[in-house]
């Protein structure tokens, strides 16, 4: 179909799409794995500050309230937890 200015219309523009039917998922989710999208959805619904506080609490309880010595694998895991909360904290900025 051509307009008055001899331009063609997009065939999808003629469809009646309500606001509820518009796909909310961002285009970047097509580049992510399903597990990565699920993590982002979880972080979104939990709210970044709450997730950061939960990760800090797990970190601090493990380090400061445990009487057990930590081996290298546990220290590496806690460092990863710290890196994760720092990344999530940057999301809310």
C-alpha beads as a LAMMPS data file, in Angstrom:
LAMMPS data file: protein, C-alpha beads

93 atoms
92 bonds

1 atom types
1 bond types

-500.0 500.0 xlo xhi
-500.0 500.0 ylo yhi
-500.0 500.0 zlo zhi

Masses

1 110.0

Atoms # bond

1 1 1 0.000 0.000 0.000
2 1 1 1.376 3.411 -0.948
3 1 1 0.802 6.703 0.842
4 1 1 0.140 10.066 -0.789
5 1 1 3.894 10.644 -0.916
6 1 1 4.441 7.331 -2.735
7 1 1 5.948 5.630 0.338
8 1 1 5.083 2.091 1.311
9 1 1 3.629 1.342 4.706
10 1 1 5.111 -1.247 6.960
11 1 1 2.806 -4.310 6.913
12 1 1 3.126 -4.609 10.696
13 1 1 1.984 -1.024 11.286
14 1 1 -1.569 -1.876 10.257
15 1 1 -1.979 -4.456 13.003
16 1 1 -3.947 -3.408 16.054
17 1 1 -1.610 -4.031 18.982
18 1 1 -2.744 -2.997 22.426
19 1 1 -0.286 -1.792 25.054
20 1 1 -0.559 -5.106 26.901
21 1 1 0.467 -7.094 23.842
22 1 1 3.686 -5.166 23.248
23 1 1 6.648 -7.332 24.071
24 1 1 8.329 -5.940 27.171
25 1 1 11.517 -7.999 26.935
26 1 1 14.377 -5.809 25.713
27 1 1 16.172 -6.687 22.491
28 1 1 19.349 -7.453 24.400
29 1 1 17.672 -10.505 25.932
30 1 1 17.987 -12.204 22.543
31 1 1 21.772 -12.140 23.018
32 1 1 21.618 -13.573 26.540
33 1 1 21.100 -17.137 27.620
34 1 1 17.814 -18.009 29.353
35 1 1 19.667 -18.298 32.671
36 1 1 21.120 -14.803 32.264
37 1 1 17.693 -13.356 31.476
38 1 1 16.272 -15.132 34.529
39 1 1 19.007 -13.626 36.721
40 1 1 18.286 -10.134 35.409
41 1 1 14.545 -10.612 35.959
42 1 1 15.194 -11.831 39.498
43 1 1 17.471 -8.888 40.263
44 1 1 14.875 -6.504 38.823
45 1 1 11.975 -7.835 40.870
46 1 1 13.956 -8.135 44.066
47 1 1 15.235 -4.595 43.650
48 1 1 18.958 -3.975 43.460
49 1 1 19.471 -2.456 46.949
50 1 1 17.808 -5.443 48.627
51 1 1 19.893 -7.900 46.625
52 1 1 23.097 -6.004 47.437
53 1 1 22.219 -6.018 51.150
54 1 1 21.471 -9.755 51.061
55 1 1 24.798 -10.544 49.391
56 1 1 26.673 -8.345 51.882
57 1 1 24.931 -10.097 54.760
58 1 1 25.929 -13.547 53.477
59 1 1 29.498 -12.303 53.001
60 1 1 29.735 -10.708 56.441
61 1 1 28.121 -13.611 58.309
62 1 1 30.527 -16.021 56.671
63 1 1 33.602 -13.953 57.438
64 1 1 32.862 -12.299 60.766
65 1 1 30.520 -14.714 62.544
66 1 1 32.001 -18.045 61.554
67 1 1 34.543 -19.720 63.798
68 1 1 35.726 -21.998 61.004
69 1 1 38.804 -21.220 58.950
70 1 1 38.129 -20.520 55.285
71 1 1 40.038 -22.370 52.602
72 1 1 41.039 -20.841 49.261
73 1 1 37.897 -22.024 47.454
74 1 1 35.661 -20.399 50.073
75 1 1 37.677 -17.180 49.948
76 1 1 37.376 -17.138 46.157
77 1 1 33.606 -17.680 46.422
78 1 1 33.264 -14.795 48.871
79 1 1 35.314 -12.590 46.570
80 1 1 32.920 -13.494 43.740
81 1 1 29.959 -12.583 45.954
82 1 1 31.582 -9.215 46.621
83 1 1 32.148 -8.676 42.896
84 1 1 28.517 -9.578 42.199
85 1 1 27.107 -7.082 44.702
86 1 1 29.403 -4.365 43.354
87 1 1 28.107 -5.001 39.813
88 1 1 24.497 -4.968 40.979
89 1 1 25.118 -1.775 42.945
90 1 1 26.309 -0.115 39.722
91 1 1 23.049 -1.089 37.981
92 1 1 20.977 1.119 40.289
93 1 1 23.203 4.168 39.642

Bonds

1 1 1 2
2 1 2 3
3 1 3 4
4 1 4 5
5 1 5 6
6 1 6 7
7 1 7 8
8 1 8 9
9 1 9 10
10 1 10 11
11 1 11 12
12 1 12 13
13 1 13 14
14 1 14 15
15 1 15 16
16 1 16 17
17 1 17 18
18 1 18 19
19 1 19 20
20 1 20 21
21 1 21 22
22 1 22 23
23 1 23 24
24 1 24 25
25 1 25 26
26 1 26 27
27 1 27 28
28 1 28 29
29 1 29 30
30 1 30 31
31 1 31 32
32 1 32 33
33 1 33 34
34 1 34 35
35 1 35 36
36 1 36 37
37 1 37 38
38 1 38 39
39 1 39 40
40 1 40 41
41 1 41 42
42 1 42 43
43 1 43 44
44 1 44 45
45 1 45 46
46 1 46 47
47 1 47 48
48 1 48 49
49 1 49 50
50 1 50 51
51 1 51 52
52 1 52 53
53 1 53 54
54 1 54 55
55 1 55 56
56 1 56 57
57 1 57 58
58 1 58 59
59 1 59 60
60 1 60 61
61 1 61 62
62 1 62 63
63 1 63 64
64 1 64 65
65 1 65 66
66 1 66 67
67 1 67 68
68 1 68 69
69 1 69 70
70 1 70 71
71 1 71 72
72 1 72 73
73 1 73 74
74 1 74 75
75 1 75 76
76 1 76 77
77 1 77 78
78 1 78 79
79 1 79 80
80 1 80 81
81 1 81 82
82 1 82 83
83 1 83 84
84 1 84 85
85 1 85 86
86 1 86 87
87 1 87 88
88 1 88 89
89 1 89 90
90 1 90 91
91 1 91 92
92 1 92 93
